[in-house]
Amino acid sequence: MSDLEATVVETKTGFHVEGCERISYDFKFLGGVFDVRNSDLADCYQRWGRVLAVMDANIFDIYGEQMQVYFDHYGLALCVHRTMIGEKAKTIDTLLSIVEAMNKFGVIRKEPVLVVGGGLVTDVAGFACAVYRRNTNYIRIPTTLIGLIDASVSIKVAVNYGNYKNRLGAYHAPMKTFLDFNFLRTLPEAQIRNGFAELIKISTCADVETFNLLDTYGEELIATAFGRADGASMEVREVADKINMASIYEMLKLETPNLHEIGLDRVIAYGHTWSPLHELIPDPPLRHGHAISIDMAYSATLANMRGLLSDAEHKRMLDLFSRVGLAMDDPQFTEEVLDRGTKAILRTRDGKLRAAVPSPLGKCVFLNDVSLDEMFAALKRHKDIVKSYPRQGAGIEAHVDASDTGYTLDGVVERKGNDVSHRNGYTQDPAGHYRN
């Protein structure tokens, strides 16, 4: 929702316009968003008497029946557009399939689309809402750890273009975001680990107390789905809730003054300097959390070489990445990738590198004067260091697999190019959509 205050002043040669747009949206922590005892979501749709939900197909398989019961209970007609979006299918074609569903449904001007899924789904569907009539309302229900603690926090929505992440996008705030961490009960461990990286990101550069909790409880948090799995102790559950609340709040405090990224020195861009290019190079691609972990670990080594991060803190960081199974290196993280990634990010960041690095843990500085020779020297040292770690710095389940939406159906990895695969009566087109 937004209000626009503007002034128009005559000048000698024309007019000068100034506008100030107020952006207002809410987050609500709600355990059991589809529990009929909680009317919060239904209340958002009573005016319309119906709901168009754009949602991840895997999430629909798990929660679709419960959703139907929920909206039936409140007398709301439910229409679901199911989609499977992986990084390779985070494309304009996928966006257009969502626009087609919105058009067929006949979305009314102020009517909010319900978007349910991980960060990939909320990114693409949010962008579809941004471009549909230039501004269509939507409500987000993130279902993955990355979605809950990272993607849902900002108002950025986007699709990939070529091998570049989020090259086409917009800033489009949802009306409301419901944060239900009970979804983590059905999230594969690989995806919990994937989201854990984003928590390391924010805590390393902005919240050392949260980093300390991640360092102490990391393995338990991942093994118990952040305290949501059966048998998890109350202690871990309480620690998880404290971490999640603190991390979301810290990100909001950092993002809210800069929602449209007018300022390009961004603390939460730690780990996102070279990873946007590197993430999509391997086949299959790296999971996002592992891609930024490689970037974060390498950036920490660069900071250590400069004397910005002590040897003890540097080792502590690498030890945490290794213990929780996040990648610190990849064979395709090379000098060429550093060179290409640097050139790409310089364009994105208006000619400056603006590489966020911890200095010390819990705080951040930005590097702009890093030469290629220094980058290459840091890469060589980093690769030498991680050879002494388990798996030589490789991550556990670092690449997308059957648990990632948009890549597989019945365990068969998505094909590339113009191939079309058929599984159980569904047709998968190159954009990653499955249709009867």
N, C-alpha and C positions, 0 to 999 in steps of 0.2 A: 504494500500500500504506500502511496506517496502523495504529497501535496507539493505544489510548485509555487514559490513566491518569486516574482520577477519584476524588474524595472526596465524601462525603455527610456533612453535619454538621447535627445538630438545632439549630433556633433556637427562640425563644420562640413563634413563630407557625407554624412549619413546618420546612422543611429548606432548606439551602443546598448547591448542587451546583457543583463546579468540575471541569472536564475539560480535559485537555491532549492534543490529537491530534498524533501524530508523523506527518509527511508525508515519504515517502522515495521518490524516483524517480531514474532514471538517464538521462543523455545519452551516446550513443556516436557518435563520428565514424567513419563506415564508407563508404568508396568502393566502390560496387557492392553495395548491400544485397541485390539479387536475383541476384548472381553465385553459382553453385552452389559455388564455392570458399569462400564465406563462410557458415558455418553459424549465425551469430549469431541471425538472425531465426528460422530453423527450430527452433533449440534452445528457443525460447520456447513452442513449440507441440507438442513431442514428447509431452508428458503427455496432450494432448487428441487427437492424431492427426488433427486437422482444423483448418481456418482459415475464419472468416467475415471477409471483407475488405469494408469499405465504402470505396468509392474513387470519385474523380472519373472521369467517363466518358471524358474526353479522355486522361487518364493511362492508363486501361485500354487505349485504342486503341493507345497507343505501347508500353506495357510489359506489357500483359496476357499476351501469349504468353510472354514471359520469366518472368513470375511463375508461370505454369502449369508451365513446365519446372522452375523452381526448387523448387516445392513437390512436384511429382512426384518429383524427384530424392531428396527426403527422405521420401517416402512419406506425405505429408500431403494429405488431401483438401481442395480449395480450392473455396469457394463465394463468389462475388463479387456484391455489391449495388452496381450502378453508379448514380451520381447526378450531376446537373449543378446546381451551386449558385452562383448569383450573389447580389448583395446584395438584389435584389428577391425572390429565392426563398430567402433565409435566414430561413425562417419555421417556425412550428409545424407546418404541413402537411408540409414537407420533413422535419422531425424525426420526425414520426409515420410517414413512409414508411420511415425507417431502423429505427424501433422495430418496425414490422411485419416487416421482414426479420430482425431479431434474434429475434423471437418465432417466426417460421416456421422458422428455423434451429434453435431450441431451445437458445439459449445457456445453458450451465451456470453456476452461481453464480460461480465464480472464473475462468471461462474468458475470456481477453482477446479483445476484438474488435480486428481490425487496421484502422486508419484510414489511408488513403493519399490524399494530395492537398494542395491549398493551404490557406491559413488558413481560408477559408470552410468547406471540408469538415471540417477538424479541429475547428473551432468547433461546427458543428452535430452532427456524429457524436459528439463528446465530450460534448455536452449530452445527447444521446440515451442515452449510456452512464451519465451521471450520474443520469438519472431512471429508467432501466430497473432495476427492483428496488431503486431508490434508490442503487445503487452497483455498476455493472458495470465490470470492468477493461477497459482498452484499451491498445493500443500504437500510437504515432504514427510515421508516416513522412511528414514534410512534403516537398513537391515543388516549391514555389515559393520565391523569395528571401524574400518576406514570411513564409512559413511557416517557413522554416529559421532565420531570425535574429530573428523577433519572435513570431509566433503560437505557436510551439512552446515558447517560453521560459516563459511564464506557465502557470498552471493554470486560467485562465478559459475557460469554454465558454459559448456563448450563441446565441440567435437574435435577429433584429430584431423589433420590434413597431411597426406603423405606419411613420412616417418616422423612428423613433428606433433607432439602432444598438444592438444587444446589450442591449435593455431587459429581456429575459428570459434568465436564465442561472444558472450555478452555478460553484463552484470545485471542480474535479475533476481530480486529477493522474493522468496516465497511469502505467502501470508502467514504461515505458521509451520513449525517443524515439531513433530512429536518424536521424542527420544525414548525408545523402548528397548532397553538392554536385554530383555528376555529373548530377543531374536538371536542372541549369541548362543543360546542353547543348541540350536540346530546348525550353527556355522562350523564348517570343517576347521580343524586345528590349523591347517595351512593358511586359512584366511584370518584367523586370530593373530597368527604370527605376522601376517602381512600388515595388519593394522597397528600392531605393536610398534612398528618402525615410526609411524607418525607421532606416537607418544614420545619416543626417544627424541624425535626432531624438536618438538616444542619445549620439552623439559631441558634438553641439552643447552639451548640458547636462551631460555627465559625463566626456568623454574627448577632450581636445583633440588628443592625438597621433593618434587615429583620424581626427578631422576633417581634420587636415593631410594624411593619406594620401588621404582621399576627395577633397580639394581638388586634390591633385597628379595623381591617377590616375583621376578620375571618369569622363571620357569613355571611356578605354580599358577600364575595368571594365565599363561598360555594353555597349560594342561587342563585348567578348570573352566575355560571359556569366560575368564574374568569373573569367576565365582558363580557363574550361572549353571554350570553342569551339576548333575546329581552328585551328591556326596561332597561338594565343595564346602570348605569350612566357612563359618561366619566371618572369621578374621580376614580371609582372602576376599570374600564378598565386600566387606566394608572397605578394605584397602582399594579394591577395584573401583568402587563407587567414588572414593575420595580422589583417586587418580583421574577418573573420567570427568568429574565435576571440575577439578582444578584445571585440567588441560583445556577443556572447552571454554572455561571462563578466561583463561590466559589468552587463548587464541582470539576470543571475541574482543578482549581489551586491546589487542594488537591490531586487529583487522578493522574494528568499527570506525576509528578515525580515518581510515584509508580504504573504504569499501570499493572505490573505483580505481584503486592503485595509482593515484596521482603521485604518491611518493613511492619510489622504486627500491629504496633500501628497506627490505622487508625481512624481519627476523624469521618469519615462518617459511622463507624460501631456502632455509638451510637444507642441503641435500637435493636441491632442485636447480643446480647450476649446470651440471653435465648430464644428469639423469634423464631429462626430457628427450634427448637424442638417443642415449644409450639404451633406454628401456625397450624400445621397439626394434632394436637391431637383431638380437638373437631370435632364433626360430625354434620353438615358440618363444614369444617375448618373455621378458622378466616380469614377475609380479611387481606392481608399483612399489610396495614396501621394500622389496629387495633391491630394486633399482636405486631408490633414494638412500638405502643403507650403504650401498657401495659408494655413492657420492658423499654421504656424511663421513664414512670411515676415511676415505681418501682426503676429504677436506680437513679432517682432524689431523691427519699426518702432515698435511701442508701447514696447518697452524702450528703444530709441534716443531716443525723444522724452522719456523720463523720465531720460535720462542714465545708464541702467544698462548700455548697450551702446554702445561708441564708434562714431563714424562709420565708421572704417576696418573694424571688425569687422562692422558692419551691412552695409556694401557687400560685404565678402568673402562673407558668407552669401548675399546676393541674387545675386551673381555666380555662385556655385556652383549655386544652384537653376536659374538661367537656362541656364548652360552644359550641364548634363546634361538639360535639357528638362523639368524639373519646373515645375508651375504655381505662380505667385505671386499670381494673382488670377483672378477669374471674374466675369462680369457679374451672376451671381446671388448673389455674396457681397456683401450689401447691409446697410444699417443695420437693416432689418427682421430679417435673419438674425442679426445680432449681438444684437439685442434678444431674439429668440426663443431663440437658442442660449444666451444668458446665463441666461435664466429656467430653461431645461431643465437646464443644468449646475449651477446653484445647488441644485436639488433632488437631483441626483446626488451633489454634494459637501457635503451637509449644511449648506447655507445660505451657504457661502463660495465665492468664485470659484476660488481656488487655481490661478490661471493661471501655469503654469511658463514662465519666460522666461530666456534665457541672460544671465549677468551675472558675469564676461565669458564669452567662448567657453570651453567646457569646464566651466563651473559654472552653477548655477541658483539663482534665487530665485522666490518665489511671490507673486503680486499678488492682493490681496483688496479693495483700495480704489479700483477703477477705475470711474468713473462712466460712464453712457451718453454723456454729452457728450464725455468724453475718448476713449472708444472710437470715436465717430463722427469726431472730429478726426483720430485716428490712421488711420482708414480712408480719409479724404479724402487725407491726406498719402501714405499707402501707394499708393493708386491713382495719384496724380500721379507718384510715383517710378518705378513699374514701367512707366509709359508710355514711358520712355526705353529700355527693354530690348527685345531681339528678341521679336517676337510680342506686344508690350505686356504681357508677364508671363504670357501663356497657356502652358499646358504642351503638350508633344508627345504626341499620343494620350492625352489626359487623361481621356477618357470611355470607358466600357466599349464593347467592340466584339466582333468575331468571335473574338478570341483569349481572351475571358473565358468561363469555363464558366457555365452557367446562364442565358445570354442568347441564345445562338444555336445553330442547327443548320444546317449548310450555308450559313453566312453570313447567315441570316435572323434579325434581332433579335427577341428574345422579345416577344410581345404582352402587353398588360396586361389587367387586369380578368378576366372569365370567358372570354375567347377561348381557343379550343383550336386549335393549329396541327398539321398533319400533314406530315411530311417523311420520305420514304424508308421508309415502313412503321412509323414510330414516331409515337406520339401524345404531345404535350406538354400537360400539364395546367397550371392556373394556378400551381401550386407549383413548376413548372420541371422536373418529372420526365418522362422519356421512357420509354414502355413499348411493347412489341410489341402 
